[in-house]
């Protein structure tokens, strides 16, 4: 699943490609139309395809921003403000193209589910291979309360204090530290890849109880996470599995990962171990991480 750096990479490319443009019409795939007819919520959330198309016609994209792992399209129509919230799920991708022929990677081209036809003749296209992503059209953040419950951005001044306070609370102190730092209420945007890397850098076993880690060490862990996230943002994220930046561009952070997906520890050479924590597979070195 794309984490903060991957989503930031999409936003940095998608913003200039979308801002200032107006949606003339929208096309929804037959797959999504059938899904909604069966009362499933594939991609389009809490809205029918027909209503989504009707409401998106004439929408002007003012700007595109990121909040945690979400993409925010700030929209305006007839003087009223709207927010289109996009989550990429496991395999979502955005394309700003002149025609569908420019979506050259077959696995995305076969799974195009939303096409915004712009007034200038170009297209904004959302493809999603596994259909775990979402598009949610709302008036403002408060219309979808879970958005307000996210932790501060990890780069914000108050984020470290927020992390230390929540990690010391009764809710989290008995949870494995890996599960704690992947919780978006505690730290925004840190998922399996970067949690794995940060814990390896700090020499912390992913299953170690949060409360058994000193406050000083927890603070250093938080700073390590921020450092890794910054590094990954500058590298354009990690292009693992189905993740791509806008128009199919790949990031390069995967070439710098030292523990995620590795079979041997790069420091001591020991065979790595795997363990399921918080529903995700955690890779760690049994000798270097305690």
N, C-alpha and C positions, 0 to 999 in steps of 0.2 A: 504494500500500500504506500503510495507517495506520502512522504513526510514533509515537514516544513520547508526544507531546502528545495525539494522537487516542485512544490506548489509555488514557492517564490520564483523559481526559474520560469514557470509557466506565466506567472503574472507579469514579470519583467518583459517578456516577449509579447504577451497578449495585450497588455495595456496600450502600447503604441499602435498596435494593429487594429484595435477596436474603438478606442476613444474618439468621440466626435462623429461617429457613424450612426445611421438610423436604420432600424429594421423595417424593411418593406413587407416581408412575409416570413412565415416559418413553416417548415415541413417536418412532420414527425413520422418516424419509421412505422411500417405496418407491425413490426414486432412489438413496439411499445403500445400501439393502438389496441392490438389483441390482448396484451397483458392488462391494460387498464379495463378492457371489457370484461376480463375475468376477475376484476376487483383486486388486482395486484398493483403494487406501487413501484414498478420498475422505472427508475430514473425520474420521471415527473412525479413530484410529491404533492399530494393534496389538491390536485387540479386535473381536470380532464384534458386530453389532447386538444379538443376543440376550443375550450376556454383559454388554454395556454396560448394557442396560435392567435386567437382574437385579441388577447391582452398584449401580446408582444408586438403586434403590428403597430408601427409608428413610434416605438420606443427608441429614444436616443441614448446611446452609451456615453455617459459623462466621463467615467474613469473606471479602471479595474484595480482592485486592491486585494490584499491577502489578510486573512485573520486565522491564525493557527494553520490548519490544513484545508481551509475553505477559501474559495475564490469568490470575491464580491464584485458583481457587475452593478455599478451605481447607474440607475436609469432615470429618465424623465420622459413624461408624456402629458401633454396638455397642462403643463405647469405643475404636475404632481410627481413626487419622487417615489421610486420603487427600488427594490433590491433583488437581484437575481443571484441566489446563492448556489454555487457549484461545488460539489465534492467529487473528486475523481475516483473514489472507491478503490478497487484493486487495479483497474486497467483503463480508466478514462483518459481521453486526450482531446485537446483543442487544436483546430486548424484554421488559419486565416488564409484563404485561397481564392483564386479567381474562378476556378471550376473544380468539380470533384475529381477530375483527372489528375489534379495536383496532389491528391492524397495517394501517394505512391506505395506506401507500405500496405500490402494486401490484407493483413490481419486487422488493420483499422478500417480500411476501405470497405471491407465486408460487414463491418459493424457500426456504420454511421446511423445514429438515431435521432439527431436533431440538426437541422440545417436552418440557419438564419440567412435569408436572402436580403442583402443590404441595398439601400437605395442607390449606392454608387456602383452597383453591379457585382460586387464581390460577395463572398460567402464567409460566414463564421460557422464552423462545423464542430459538433461534438460527437465523438466516436467512443464506444465503450464495449470492449470485447466480452466482459463478464456481466455487464449491466448491474454492477454493485454501486455505481456512482449515483449522484442525484442532482437535479435541478429544482430549486424551490423559489418560486416568485412570491415575494412578500413586500409589505410596505416599508418595514424597518426591522432592525434586529429583534426588538422586543416582541414582534409577531411570532417569533419562534424561540421561546425561552431557553432551550439548550444552548443557543449561541451566546447568551449572556452569562452562562455558567462556566465558560472556558477560562482557564488561567490567563494571567497577563502574558503578553508576548515575552518570550524569554530574554529578549534584548532590552526590555524596558527596565527602568530603575527599580521598580517595586517587585519585579519577578522573583528575585532571590529570597526576599523576605517572605513572600507568599509561599514559595516552595518550602522553606524551613518551617514555617508555621503549620502548614498542612501535613508535612511529613512527620511532624511530632505529635499530631493529633491521634486520638484513639482509633479513628477509622483506618489509619495507614501504618501505624507503628508496628503492627504484627504482620503486615503484608511483606512479601519479598520486595526488595528494593527495585528489582526490574519492573515489577508490576506497578509500583508507585510512580516511577519516572515515566512510564508509558501512559499514565492516566492524564488525560487532557485537562482535568480540573486542577491538577498539581503543576504540570508543566505543559505549555502549549506546543504542539507540533513535534514532540519527540516520540518516535515509534521504535519498532524493533531494531532497525539498522543502527541508528545512532545511540540508542540505549546500550546496545551490545558493545559498540566501540568505546563509549564513555566508561562503562564498567571495566572493560579490559585496561584502558589507560590508567584507571585508578586502582587496579588490582583487587576489585571487589567482586565477590561471587554473586551472581544474579539472584540466587535464592536466599541470600542473607536477609534476615528480617530488618526492616527499615529502622526500627527502634534500637537495634544492636550496632548501629553505625553512629559514631559520635557526631555532634552538631558541627564541629569543625570539619570533619571529613565529608559530611553531607554538603556543606557549603562549597568545598573544593570539587565535589562531584558535580554540583550544579554549574560551576564555572567551567568545568571540563565539557559538559554538555553544550553550553553556549559556544565555547571555542570550536567544537566539532561542527555545530550547526552553521556557524559563520564560515568555516572552511568549506563545508559542503555547498553553501549558497554560492560562494565564489566559483566553485567547480561545476556549477549547473546541476547539482544533485547527483544521485546515483541511478544510472540507467540499468536497472536489474529487472528481468522478466519483461513486463509489458509497459513499464514507464517510459514515456517520451516527453520532451519539452514540446512547445508549440511547433506544429508542422513536422513532427517526427524527429526533431533534433535530440541527440543523446547528451547526457551529462558525462562527467569523467570521475566523479567522486568514488565510484566503485573500484577504480584502480588504486585508491589510497586506503581502502578498508583493510584493517589488520586482523580482525577477528571474525566479523560477520561472514558466515558461509565457509570458513576455513576448516581444513581437516587437521592442521598442525599449528601449534603456537609459533608465531614468528620470533618470539623471544627465547623460549627454552626448547622448542622442537617437539614438545610433548603432543600426543594425540589429543585433540580437543574432545570435549564431551557435549552432548545435547540433552536438553531437558525442557519440558513444556512448563512455562510459567505464564500465568495470565492468559492462557489460550494461545500463546505463541511459542515457537521453538527458540530456545535460548542456546547459543553456542558460547562456550567458555573454556578456559584453560584450568584444569584441576590443580595445577601446581602454582600458577602465577596469580590466581584469583581466590581470595579467601573470604 
